[in-house]
Amino acid sequence: MGRAVRRGGRERHPPHHRRHPTDTSPHPTATTPVELPPPDRVPLSVDTPFDLASLTKLCTTIAVVQQVERGALVLDVPVARYAPECTGVAAHGITVRQLLTHTSGLRPELPLYELPDVPARLRALRGEAPSGEVGAYVYSDLNMLLLQEVLQRVTGRRLDRLVRDGITRPLGMTGTRFGPCPGAAATEDQRRPWAKADRGMLRGEVHDENAWALGGVAGHAGLFGTARDLAVLCRTLLNGGSYGAARILGPDHVRLMLAAPGLGFGVDQAWFMGELAGRGAAGHTGFTGTSLVLDPATDTFLVLLANTVHPRRQHPDNGPRVRAATALARAVAAGPGPGAAWRPTTPAGH
C-alpha cells in the first residue's frame, strides 16, 4: 500500500491537497506484495493518520523551546544540570543547544531494540558518550531521545503528555497522537530476514525500531498525524506561534527556532526542499517518506505524508519530496523585499 497525501497552503486560503493511493498488501505466503481487490482497499484522505517518523522531532523541539520560553531550560547550559543521569553527554559538557543542532558528537543511532528490556535500553542511552567531534554536525536520533529525558526530568511529565497539552490539544490537532493509532496507513511488513525485527505488518504501531523498543513514545519518532493537522501546525508557526485563539509559542521563540542553522528544524536544505530552499525555508523529513517545509518568504507550507516503507523499506528516494516542494515554489511567487522592485520571473507573453 504505497500511499501519499500532499497538502500545501498560503496565507488565508484553504490548503489544498492531493492523494496518490496505490493499494497492495502482502499475502502470508507471498514474497512480493499482492494488489488488494477494490472492495478491500482502504480509502485515503487528509484525515488518514500516517506514521510521522522523524517529524516527531519537530514536536519534541517545540516542547523544548516552550520550556526555554518559560525559563525552565537554557539553551547553552549543560545537559548535566537538568538530567545528570545522562552521564555520557554530561561528562563532556554537552548543552541543550548542541542536542537540538545535532552538534553533540553522538553517533547517528544506537540499536537499543537489540537490548533485552526497557531499563537496559535506557541505561545504554543515558551512558552513550560522544564518539565524534563535538561541534561538528552529525544527525543523530540520540539527540532527541536525550532531549526527551531532559524534558521529562524538568517537567515531571511524559513526552506524550507534553505534546498533547502543549501542542496538539490547544491547536485542535485531534488526529495527531503517539500510537497505537487505529486506522493509520500501514508501514512495513517487518519480517526477517529483510527486517530488523519480526513484528509482522505494522499498522498503527510505530515503525521505528528504537521507538517501538521504548514503548512507542520517543523524542525522535512515534507520532502519528494527519495532513490536516500538520497544516494547522505549519500555519501556527508561520503565524508566529498562534492559531486563532491558541498560542503555543511567542514570535521571538519561533524565530529563534527557525533561524539558521535551526533548532531541531533543518534550514535551507535543498536536498529535500527543492526550489523552496534558500530563502530561510525550514523543515524536516521522516524515514517513512514524510516531509514538512515552511517558507516564511512566501508564507507558504508543504506537508507530504507517505508510507514509502510499505510493504518493505527501499533505498531512500527524495524525488517525491523535491518535486512536491519545487512545484509549490513555482506556483507561488515571492513578493519583493523591502525597497526592492518587483521583477517577473516569467518573460512576457509566456
N, C-alpha and C positions, 0 to 999 in steps of 0.2 A: 504494500500500500504506500507507494511513493506519493506524497502529497505536499502541497504548499498553499499558504494563504499570504497574499501580499496586500499591504494596506499602507496608504500614504495620505497626507493631509497638509493643508496650508491655511494659515490664518483662521477665519471663522467658517470656512467652507467645510461641509461634512466630508470626512475622509472617504475615499473610495477604496474598493478592494477588488481583488481578482482571485479566483480559485483555480487551482490546477490539480485536479484529482486524477489519480490512476490507481485503481484498487487491485491489489494482489494479496495473496495470503499463502503461506507455506502449507503444503499438505503434510500430515505427520510422517508419511513415508517418502516424501519427495526431497530431492536435493536442490531443487530450484523453485522459485515462487510460482504459484499457480493462480491464475486470474480468477477472482470470485465471479459467480454468476450475478447478473444485475440485481436480483431481489435481495442478495446478501450484502450488497455494498452499503457502506455507512455514509450518509450524506455529510458533506463538508460545508462549513460556514465560518463566518468571522467569530462565531461563538464556540467553535470547536477548540478544546484545550489541547495545546501542544507541550511537549517536554521542552522547556526553555533552555536547558543545559546551562552554558556559561552566561546567558543573560541574567541568570540568578545573581551573578556577581554585581550587577548594577543595583539591585535592591540591597544587597549587603553593603555596598558603597554608600548608598543613600542613608542607610541606617547608621553607618559610621559618621557621616557628615552631620546628621541630625544631632548626634552626641557631641560633635565638635561645636556646633552652633549653640548647644545648651551649656557648654563649658565643662562637660564631663570628660571629654577627651581633648588632648592637644596633639596636633599632627607630628610635631618634632620631638615629642617625649618618647623615651624608650618603652617598648612593649613591656619590659620588666616591671615598670611601675604599676601597670594595670593587671597583668597576668603573669606573675612571677613563676607560675608552674610551667610556662613555656620556656624551659631552660635553654633550649638550643639557640633561639634567637636572643634570649636575654643575655647570654654570655658574650654576645657580640654587639650589644648595644643597638640592635635593630629597632627602628622607630615605626610608629604607626604610618607615617608618610611613606616609608620605604616599602611597607607591605602593600599599600594602596597603589604605588607606582611600579611595583614588580622590580624593585632595585635592592632587594634584601639579600641577594646571593643564594637563595634557596633553589634547589633543583626543580625542574618543571613539575614532577609528580612523584609520588611515593605509593607503591601498591599496598595500601592499607587493607584492601579486601583479602589479601593473602594471609593476614594475621587471624588468629582463632576467634577473637571476640572484641567487643567494643572497647573495654578497658585497655586491652593490648594495643588497639589501633590508636587510641588517644594518647597513650604513653609514647608511641612511636612518633606521632605528630608533634607532641609537645617537646620531645627531645631532639627533633631534627634541627641540625645546625646548618648554617650556610656552607655550601660546597663550592660556590663560585665567588667572583669578585663582588663585594658589597659596593653598591652604587651603580653597577652595570645592569642594564635592562635584561632580565630573563623572565619571561612569562611563566608563572607558576601557580597552580591551583592551591598550593600550600599557603600562599599569602592570604587568600580569602578564608581558608579554614582557620588560620590563626587569628584573623580579624573576627571571626565568629567567636572564638574563645575570648578575645578581648571584650567584645560586646556583651557576651553573656556574663562575664565577670563584673563588668562595670555596672550593668543594669540589673543583674539578678534575674533576667528573663531570657527565655529561649529565643533563638533567632526567628522561628516561625511566628512567635507572638509579636516580636518587634516589627516584622514586616507587615503582619496583619494590622496591628494597631496604629502603626506609624505611616503606612503607605497605602495598602490595598483597601482597607475599610474606609478611611477618610475620602479616598478618591472614587469609591463605589466600584472598585475592580473585583466584582463578585466572582468572576471566573478564574481568578489567579490565586493559587494556593500551593503549598507543598503537598506531595502525594501522601496516600493514594488518591488518584483523581479519576473517578469513573467517567467513561465517555471520551477519554483522551485519545488522540490519534496514536496508533501503535508505533513502536520504535523497532528495536532489533529483536530478531529471533536468536536469543543468546543460548546457543548450544555448542558444546565442544565438538570438534576441535577448532572451529573458526572463532569462537568467542572466548573471552577471558573467564567467564563463569557459566555454569549450567543453570540458567534461570527460565528457559523457555521463551515464549513470545511475550514481550513486555508491552503492556497497555495500561497506562495509568500508574505505573510504577517507575521510579526514576531510572533512567538508562545508565547514568554514570556509576561505575562500579564502586568508587570510593564513597560517593553519596549514599548509595544503597547500603554499603557496609557500615555506615554511621547512622543508619536508621531512617534515611530519606530526607533529613533536614541538614543541609550543609551550606557553608558560605560560598562555595564555588558552583554548586549545581543542586537541583532538586525541585525548583519551582516549575509548576505548570501554569500556563496562561493562554489567553485568547488574544487574537489580533485587535479586537475591540478594546480590551483592557489596556494593552500596551500602547494603543493610540492615545488613550487618556493619559497614561504616564508621560508619553512624549510631549503632548500638548502642555502638560503641567510644567515640565522642565523648560520648554520654550517660553512659557508664560512667566518664568522666574520663580517657580515653585508653588504656584497657586492654580487651582482649577475650580471655577465657581466660588463657592464659599469656603472650600477646603484649601488649606495651606500645609505643605509638608516640609518646605524649606523656604528661607528667605532668599531674595535675589542675589545678595552678595555671596552666599554659600553655594548657590547654583553656579555662579560664575567661577568661584574657586574650584568647584568640582570639575567643570568642563574646560577650564583654561589649560592650554598645553603645558606639560605633556599629558595632563588629565589625571584625575584621581579615580582609579577604577575604570574609567572610560578611556578608550583609545581616541586620539585626536588626529585628524588629517591622515587617515590610513587608507591610501589609495587601493591597497590590495583587496579590500572588500567594499570600500565606499565608492569606487569608480570615480566618475566625474563630480560627485558631491564633495570629494575630498579637496583640501587645500584652502578652505575658507573658514576654518575653525569648526568644521564638522566633527561631531563626537559620536561615539557609538561602541558597539561590541558585536561579537559573533558567538555562536554556540555550536558545539560539536554535532548536534542533531540537524544542522543546516540552517539554524535561525540566524537572524541579524537584525540590528536596530541602528538607525542612523538619524541623528538630529543635525539639521543645518540651520544655525541661527541666522546666517546671512540672508536666507530666503524665507525664514520662518516655516520651514518645511521639515517633515519627518518621513521616514520609511521604516516599516516593520515587515519583515519576511519571516514567516513561521513555516517550518518544513520538518519532515521526518526522513531525511535522506539516508539514515542508517537502516531503514526498513527495506527489505527484510533482513539484509546483512549490511554491515558497515563496509564502505568502499573508501578508496583514497579520497581525501577531501577535494571538493570541486567548488571554487569560489565563483565560477562563471555565473550562476543564477544571481548571486548577491551583487556582483558588479553590474550585470545587465539591468537589474531592477533599479539600482541606485543611479546608474547613468541615464536610464530612461526618465527617471524623475528629474534629474538635474537638467536634462534637455527640455523637459516640459515646463519648467518653472524658471523664468528669467529673473536673475537677481537685480534688484534696483541699484542705482548708483549710490556710492557712499557720499558722505558729507562733502560738499564742494566739488563733486565730480559731475561731469556731463554724461548724459545717457548716450550710450553707443549701442546701436542694434547689433546683434550677433549674426543676423541673417541678412545677406545682401538684398537690396530692394528688388522686388519682382519675384522672389523665391518663396 
